[in-house]
Amino acid sequence: MSTLKTVKDEWESLAERDALSAILTDKTKANGKWSIEDFMRTGRAEVETVIGHLEALNCTPDSSRAALDFGCGVGRLTQALARHFDSCIGVDISPSMIQKAVELNQYPHCRYIVHSDVRLPFADSSFSFIYSNIVLQHMPRQYSEGYLREFLRVLEPEGVLVFGVQDSFAIGDLSSLLTRIRDLFRLRSRIKTMLQIGHADMEMHCLPEYIVRRALGAARIVDIQLTNTAEKDFNGNLIYLQRAPAAGYISKQYCIVK
């Protein structure tokens, strides 16, 4: 079974070669073809979608307090959150990702931390908002469960937690299954080819709803949405779906109030 060190080593290798394409795997942007502005624009669009959704739920977090971006990468979402919160912290397992985030940062009230342990380096009730997307899916279940519990520990009372996970894999018919398997192998092959890293790969792990509920305990689940984050054309364009795909990964976004 993979350890957090394995996850760290994999993402460090990906980050050293092409951090932006490791985060958003658009094959037309591989090998350094992402412009910084286009890449960061996807973060602003994603955060605006999430904040708008929270407003519709009457579940807007306190903007005068701090926000946490877990698995921040190069700060794509952290800087976008900085437009809404008085303080933002991005945490990532990869030192190279954090180094790039610091270089790209444009907000004095954003800071970035390298951290590779399940126990987060923050006091209880430190944040009014925590956001994590396309992150927990790359960690073995034992670690993602632990992080969910940690999110609740560092979230302040009445604070809001929003996170996305891959819930399950729908097989569909045999033809759909074979197509999906081919797509997954092509994705992994494309990542390895475009980054030219023989040993780095992206693991995918599911976190079913019953396990999410177990990890969250007594926290109030306000909303669960199906999303498009596992689709090959996701590319930072977050969309809420009316129904789950017939085949492939089923992605869910949870909104939690402590």
Buried (B, 14 or more C-beta within 10 A) or exposed (E): EBEBEEBBBBBBBBBBBBBBBBBBBBBEBBEEBBEEEBBBBBBBBBBBBBBEBBEEEEBBBBBEBBBBBBBBBBBBBBBBBBEBBEBBBBBBBBBBBBBBBBEBBEBEEBBBBBBBEBEBEBEEBBBBBBBBBBBBBBBBBEBBBBBBBBBBBBBBEEBBBBBBBBBBBBEBEEEBBEBBEEEBEEBBEBBBEBBEBEEBBBEBBBBBBEBBEEBBEEBEBBBEBBBBBBBBEBBBBBEEBEEBBEBBBBBBBBBBBB
